[in-house]
């Protein structure tokens, strides 16, 4: 698959440009050392435009750190990888750290890395290189996992709850017409019921045998494909776990 076709497939099926596109990458690279402009653009990019809100401010600062890390530490990275990284972190920060444990956040992040690291359409697509995976995993471990309790506090919204007394049951039944106004119909006279009441033409013996053979072959193929995919996932998980253990 050539690069142009791969980008189109990734955009349509995985929405990799939903947070950041390639033009925005160029602009970020030109302003990332200007913290004021960078915060303003990132706030717009990730829909966090309330600087007085601790949750929004924290997300913007994390994306500032991520942007600086990408442009200064990930030298060989390309634009489509950068767009993918922003999407992964955006989706990760959408999770509630109050409702999800540290391991759940880590598993979600790891699964997203896998989704964009292996070529297995339509569920996965190989965009991120091995070098990029190592760099991104290193950033996530040092800036999110090791500071999880702090992130949990800063990314949890505090909301006031108002309690009021109210009747428990306030149910009103809809108006129903009297049964005396109804009229009886036969199922065969109703188009919507006809498909359930009419007898279907029975299948011939040859058609039944063909279906049995196809079903048998389909089961064999499904079993082989499942074994192949399972082996691929086990190998990739093992390599990724070894990589992340080295970084901890």
N, C-alpha and C positions, 0 to 999 in steps of 0.2 A: 504494500500500500504506500503510494507516494505521500510526501508531506502535506500537500494541499488537500488531497482526499482524506487523509488521516485527521487533519484539523477540522474539516467539515463534519466528519463522522463524530469526532469528539465533541464538537459544539452542539450538534443536534441531539446526540444520545446521552451526553454527560454534562452539558451546559458549562463547559470549562471557562467560557468567557462571560459568565453571568455576573461575576464580581469584578473582574479586570480583563480588559482586552489588550492586544499587542500595542496599540497606540497609547494606551494608558501606562503601559510598562515604560515606553520611551519617555513619557512625561515624568513619571516617578523617578526615573534615573537622572533626569535633569534637575530635579528639585529636592532629592532626598537629603541633601546636606542643609537645606533651608528648613528648619524644624517647623516654623510657622506655616509655610506653604504646604509642607508635607502633612501636618496634622489636619489642615483645612481640607486638603484633597482626599485624604484617607477617611475623614469623617463623612464626606459626601459619598465616597466609594462604598463604604460599608453601612451606610444609612445610620450613622451615629452623629447627629448634628447638635446635640445638647451638651455643651462643654461643662455645664454645672452639674451634670449627672455623673456620679462616680463610676457607674457601670459603663457609660459611654466613653468617658475619659480613659478608663483602664483599657478598654478594647482598642482605642485609637493609639495609646502608647505602646501596646503590645504589637500592633501592626507597624508602628514606627520602628520598633526594635527589629521586627522581622524584615522590613524593607531594607534597613541598613545592613543587616546580616546577609541578605541575599546579594546585594550589590557589592559588598566588600569581601565576603568570605566564599561565595559560590561563583568563582570566576568563570568556569566553563558552562554555566547554566544558560539555557536558551529561553526565549520569550514565552513559548507555550508551556514550558515547565513552570515559569514564574506565575502565569495565570492559574495553573493547576494548584500550586502551593497556596495562593491566596484563597482559592475556593475551599481547599481542605481545612485551612485554619478558620475560615468564615463559618463553615458548617460545624466545626468543633466548638467554636465559641457560642454558637446558638444553643448548645446543650446547657441545661441548668446544672451548675456545679453544686447546687443545694440538693437536687434530687438524684444526681448521679454520683457514684463513688469515684475514687481515683482510678481504680482498675477499669471501671466502665468507660471513663473518658479516654483512658489509654487504649482500650480495645477498639473504641470508635475511631480514634485517630489511626491506629494500626490498620484497620480494615479499609479505611480510605486510602492509605498508602498502597495497600495491595491492589485496590481497584484500579489505580492509575499506574501500576508498575508491571503488570503482566498482560501480554496480548492474548486475550481470550474473549473476543466479542460474542454476544452483546453485553456481557456482564462486567468485563474488565478490558482495559486498554493500556498498552504499554507506552506511557509518556515519560515518566520519570526514570532517569538513569540511576545506576547503582550509586554513583558519586553523589547525586542529588538526594537520594534517599538517606544516605549516611549523614549529610549535612542537615537536612530537615529534621531527622530523628534526634540528632544532637541538640539542635535548637529547642525542640519540644521538651526534651528531658530536662535540660538545664533551666529553661525559662517558665515551664508550666508544671511539670511533675514535681520538681524539687521545691517549688514554691506553691504547691497546690492549696494549702490552707489559706495563704494570703490571697491567692487568686479567687478562692471560694468566697472570701469575705468581700473582696472588691467587686466581684461580678455577680453578687446577689442583690437583687433589688429589695429594699425595705418598703413595704406598703402598709398603710394604716387600714384597719378593717373596722367598719361601722356595723354594730349589731342593733337590730330593732325588733320589737315584738310584732308578730303577724299571725293571722289565722293560719292554722296548719293546712286546712282543706279549703281551697277556693276553686273547686272544680265546677264548671258549667258544661252540661252536655249539649251537643249541637242539636239544632232543631231537626226532628225526624218526621217524615210524612207518614200518614196512617197507612197500615197494611191494606185497608179497604180500597185504596187507590191503586194498588198493584195489579198487574195482569200476568197470567201464566204464559210462558213461552216454551216451545220445544227446543232442545239443544241443537237439533239439525237445522232449525230456522235461524240460529245465531251464528254469524260468520266466525266470531272469536272462539266459540265452543265447538265448531264443526271439526276442527283439526284433532280434538281430543275424543270425539265420539265416532267418527267415521273409521271403518276398518282400513288399515293400510295394506297395500299389496304385499303378500309374503315373499320373502327372498327365495330364489331358486337354490337348489342344492349346490350348484357350482359357485354361486355368489357366497354362500355360507363357507364353503371350503377355502375360497380365496381370502375371505376375511380372517379365517383361522390361521392361515399361513402367514399373512401380513402381520397379524398380532403377535405370532410366535417370533418372527424375525425382528419385529420392533422391540420386543422385550429383550432379546439377545443384544441388540445394538445399544439400547438404553443402559443395560448393565455394563457393557464394555466402556461406554463413554463415561459413565459415573465412576468407574474404577480409575480411568485415566485422569479425570478431573480431580478426584480425591487424592491421587498420588502427587499431582502437581501442587495442590494446595498444601499438602503435608510438607513437601520439600521446601516450598516458599516460606511457609510459617516457621519451619525449623531454621532456615537461614536468617529470616528477619529477627527471630527471637535471639539468636546468637549475636547478631549485630547490635541489637538494643541492649543486651546484657553487658557487652563490652563498653558501651557508652555510659552505663550507670556508675 
